[in-house]
Amino acid sequence: MFKLSRKSFNLALCLAWVCLTIMTGQTTSIEIVGDEVIQVVENGTEEYLVLDCPYELSDQDKTSLVIKWYHTNNPVNVYQWIHGNKPQAIGILEDRLDLEYVAKDEEYHRHRALYVIKPTTELSGEYTCSVSSFEDEKTYIQKLIVYSKPSEVSVWTDKREEDTVTVICKVDGIYPEPELMLHIASDSDNKTILAGAKEVKTWSHGSYMATIELEIDEDDLDGPVEFVCEVAIPDTDLVFPNATKYEPKMKVVESAVMSGVPRTYSTSATILGLAALLLCLL
């Protein structure tokens, strides 16, 4: 008599279950039907925003549906809706949601979304929606950026050494943590990026202050320039620029009559030489 091994028996049983599922049209998979998105709003400017969690369910999943939302790697959920019960807001979202909001007028979708009232910067972060049943579980991510415009963006130059100039940029009162970049303006669309700058960032009272500075050799500057500082908020198109103009120390190039070798004199040295020549002629 032919005898099946335990492994073969389990495989046959699994295949039989799959075939039965296909024949009866039953499925237990939860399907997420939306793309991950980033929402960007300015602090204190919106009356509300909605973080949705679009999904489709099988009939079997409907009998034990639970929706939970999590905020930025916190293992404790900040929202929960168990089908058949009222939704709950927890932790950072307590008293910040309209719990009567209906996302979709269908029984198993009514309270899937977060209706956030007057979003502020502390609600920024990554939100993960968990859609689960006894049969399956899927997750969906939305990122929320509630930003504050900088109270200050200033850029200036400082002559600390004779042959160099230091470009400094400062931004204050901005959220979230910004990215700073220095470059030289050009008539074309191209930017001359200034790499190697020193950067310092601090956090205080719910916003960031940051400075960036770079020392540049004046020999590398070809005449008057405009230094531009761009302050950007990551994952957005938001950029807050400012600029300052700078004129490097002028140099006069003359040719040596006797040797024919070009020589370079600073403006101050040229003036002193002319003054000495005039004294000799008197």
C-alpha positions, 0 to 999 in steps of 0.5 A: 500500500502506498503511504504518504509522508507527513510532509506530503500529506500537509502539502496535499491538505494545503492544496486542497484548501486552496482549491476549495477556497477558489471554488467557493469564491472565498478569500480572507485577504485585506487589500490596501487600495491607496498609495502612501502619501505626504500631507504638508500644511502650515502650522495654525492655518488649517481648520482640519485635515483628514488622514484616510486609510483606504482598504477592501475587505472580504466577508470573513474579514468583516466579522472581526474588523479592527482599525488602529492608528500608530504615530512615529514608531510608538508601539502604543496606538493613538486611535482605535475603532473596533467595528460595532463600537465607538472610536477612541482617540488616545495619547497625542490625538486625545481631544484632537479628533472629531470622532463623529466623522464618517470617512465613507458611508459604508458600515465597515468603513465609517470610522477608518480615517483620522479627522484632525482638528486644527493640526499643529507642529506636535502632530507631525510625523509618520502615521501607520494605519493597521487594518486587521481581522482574525484572518489577516492584517495589513498596514498603510502609511501616511506622513504628516508635515505641519511646518512653521515658517522661519522667523528669521533667515539672514546671511552675511559675510565676515572678514576674519582673515586678510585673504579669506571671507567667511559666509554665514547664514542663520535661520531661527524659529523653523519646524521641522529640522531644516536643511541649509545650503550655501551657493553662489548666484549665477545668471544661468540656472546653474548654481555653484554649490559651496561644499564643506560648510560647518553647520550647528543646529539647536532645538528650543521651545518647539522650533529649530535654530541653525547656522552654517558658515564657510570660509572662502579664499578670495582668490577663488572669487572672480569679481563681485558675487552674490552669496545665497543661503537656501533653507529647505524643509525636507520632503517638501518643496518649501525653500526660504532663501536669502542673499548678500552681495560681496565684492572681493579685494581688487587686484591690479595686474601690470606687466614688468617692462624689463623682464616681460613677466606679469606681476600682481599688485594689490590696490593698496600697494599700487597707491603707495608706490604712486605716492612715493614716485610723486615725492621723488619728482617734487 
